[in-house]
Amino acid sequence: MQDTEEDSIMSFPCQFPIKAMGMAEEGFDVLVVSIIRKHAPDLSEGAVKSRQSQEGKYISVTVIVEAESRQQLDNIYLELTAHEKVLMAL
């Protein structure tokens, strides 16, 4: 059984946080934003926050998008998780 927009507990459009985690290396945040921007080009000022792990080995990047559909979110997650530098996406 496939979910439809009507079956979703989310109503669109809505603000939705997407978090990607990877190794703390230069440019990881730029990579994550560029992937997300392909699917959500209108990111607002202050939509991106980065945070390093306590030991500084990992970094998490949270981007708040104005989600238009479940399909848009699925496409973002598929592309993020397919990238070799992204260890996890939530």
N, C-alpha and C positions, 0 to 999 in steps of 0.2 A: 504494500500500500504506500503510495507516494503522497507526501504532504503537499497541500496546496496553500496558497496565501491565506485562504479563509480558515484553514485548520491551525494556523500558527498562533501561538500565544503572544507573539509580538505583533504590534501594529506599526506599519511603515507609513511615512518615513519616521525614523527615530535615531537618536544618538546612540552609538554602539561602540564600546571600547574593544580594541583588538590589541592583544599583547603578543609580541614575538620575543623569543629568547635565543641568545647565541653566545659565542665566545666574545669576550670584551676586546674587540679589535677595532682599529680605526675604520670608520665608514659603515659600521653595521647599522647604525640608526638611519643613515642616508639610504642604504639598501632597502630596509624595511619600508621607509616612507615612499621610495620610488615604486616599489611593488604595489603598495596600497593605493598610491595616487593613480595608477593605471585604471583602477576600478572605481575610485572615488576622487576625482580630480579637484574637487572644491573643499580641500581641508582648510579649516579655520585657523586663525592665529591662536597659538597656544594649544593646538590639537595633539602635539607630540611631547611625550615625557620619557626620559631615559633614566635608568637607575642601574648602577653596578652592584654586583653581589658584594658581600662583606669582605671577601678575600680579593675582589677585583678580577676574578677569572671570567665571570659571565656578566652579560648585560641584558636587561629587559627593556624593550621599547614599547610603550603604550601609545596607540594612536586612536583618537576618538573620531569616528566617521559619522556622517549623516547618511545612514543606511536607507536605501530606497527599496530594497527587496531582499528576500532570503537568498535568492540566486546570486545577487551581488556579494553578499557575505560569504557564501559558499565558494565563489570564484576567488575571493581574496584569500581565504584559508587554503584552498587548493594550491594556489601559486606560492604562498608563503611556505607551506610545508614541503613543497617540491624543491625548494632551494636548498642547496647543500650547506649553506652557512646558518640556516635557521634550524635550531635544535628542537624547538617546540613553539606552537602557536596556540593561544587560548582566546 
